[in-house]
Amino acid sequence: MAFDTGMNTPNQSDAESTESSAFGPAGIEAKIPHRSPMRLLDEVVEMTNDTLHARKTFSSDDFFVQGHFPNHPIVPGVIQCECCLQAGAILLSEHTPEVGEFVPVATRMDSVKFKNMVHPGDTVDIHVTLKERLANAFFLTGKMLLNGKVTTRLEFACSITQPTPANSDAAS
């Protein structure tokens, strides 16, 4: 699929026209390059052209709560943001070339707000919405909810780039 070179704003009729069924870890890994332990989504509940609803249950075994904080573990805010970014990457997979031909890269996070704490054992709902596309730049909003209450809210941008081999001379 070629990148659009103009500016597109998703519209409601597009969102309603292509709903996708729910899928789990294998479906997630088919759409984005993230793998354990950094694949932070358990399932996609619903997806349209410009929205995605995903879910994640955090565990006391997750590496990021081991020392954050001893005897009072909480899910770090940066991990909550990453959950939204990964949900956005899944949504963008419907607007971009095949997995392996692209890597979604976060380019900006704005208006990040943390409202409530998330602990191991909590199951959160993650919602992202594609607001605008300009060439290979995508502008989205994300929020994470715990029991219907917002824990994290952010605006973010991603671009789609071709992956560079890990052993390339450019990395030196």
N, C-alpha and C positions, 0 to 999 in steps of 0.2 A: 504494500500500500504506500503510495507517495504522500509526502507531507503536504498539507494545504499551505499555500503561501499567503493567503489572505486572512482576514480576521473573521472568525466565526463565533457567534454566541449561541450556545445551545438554546433550543426553544422547547416549550412544553410538549408539543406534538411529537418531537423526536424522543423525548424521555418516555412517553407512553407507548411508543411504537415498538420498542425492542426490549422487552423484559427478558431477563435471563433467569434460569432456575438456580436454586441454591447449589453450592458445591463446597467440598472440604479441602484438606491439605493438598491432595494430588492435583485438584483443579487450580488451586492457588499457585502451586509450583509450576503449573503449565503456563501461567500467565505472567509471572514475574520471576526474576533471577534469585530472589532471596531464599536461603536454605537455613535449616537448623544450625545453630541456635538463634539466628537472626530473622527467621520467618516468624513474625509476631502475630499472625492471624490464624484462627482455627477454622473459620468457615465464612463463606459469603452467604448471607441470608437472601439478599435480593440485589439485582443490578439492572439499571436501565442505561440508556445512552449517556445520561449526565448525572446519575446518582448511584451510590453504592452503599449498602448496609452490610457490615461485617460484624463478627463477634470474636472475642478472645476471653479465655479463662486463664487468669494468672495463677501460677503455682509457687509454692515456697521453694521449689527446686530451680526456678528460673535464675540464671546466673546473675542477673542485675539486682536481685533483692538479697543476695547472700551477705553483702556488707552494707546494705542501704535500708535500714539501719539495724545493727544487731539488737535483738530483743524487741524491735519495733519496725518490722519490715514494711516499706511502702514502695510502690512502683514509681521509679524516677519519672519526672516530667518529660525528659528527653525520650524515654521509651514510649510514653503515651503519644508524644508527637510522632514518633516513628511508626506507631500503629496507624495513625491517620495517613502518613506518607505512603505506607505500603498499600493501604486501601485505595489511595489515589492512583498508585501505580497499576493496580489491577484494573481500575476504571479506565485508565489511559491505554491499557493494552488493547482495548476495543477501537482505539483511534490511531494506532501506530503499527509499525511493521511487526513481524513475528518475534516472539521471545528468542533471544540469541542474536537477533539483528539489531537490538537496541538495548539501552540501559536507561531507565528513568533516573534522573538525578535531581535532587532538590536544589533549587537555586535561591530560594528565599522563604523565610517564615516571618509573618507579621502578625501583630495583634494577638500574640499568644497569651492565653489566660488559663490559669489553673484554679479551679473552683473548689474541688473536693478531692480528698485523698483516695487512692486505689491501693488495696492490700492483696497479698496472696490469697487465693480462694475466690476473689471477686470475678464475676463475669461482666464484661463491658460490651456495650453496643457502640460501634464506630460508624459514623455517617460522613460521607464526603460528597461534595457537589462540584461538578465542573462548571465554572462560571464563564470562562472565556478561553479562546485559543487564538494565538497569533503565531503563525508558522509552526515551529516546533516548541513553542513556549505555551504552557498550560497553567491557568490560574484557577485555584480551587479553594474551597473552604472545608474545614473538617471539624468534627466535634466527637467527643467520647462521652458516653452516658453510663452511669451506674445507677441502677434502679430508677431510671427515668430522670435522674439529675445530672446536669453537665459537670464533668470532671475537668475536661480540657476543651478549649476552643481555639482555633487558629485559622489564619489565611495563609496559603502557601502557593509557591510556584514551582514547577518542574520543567525541565527540558528533556528532550529525548536525544541521546547521543549514541554513536556506535561504540561498542565496547573495544577497549584496547587490550591486546593480549598481556597477561601478567608478566611475561618474560621479554617484553619488547624493549628495544634500546631506548625508546622515548621515556621509559620509566626511570632511566638511570640519571 
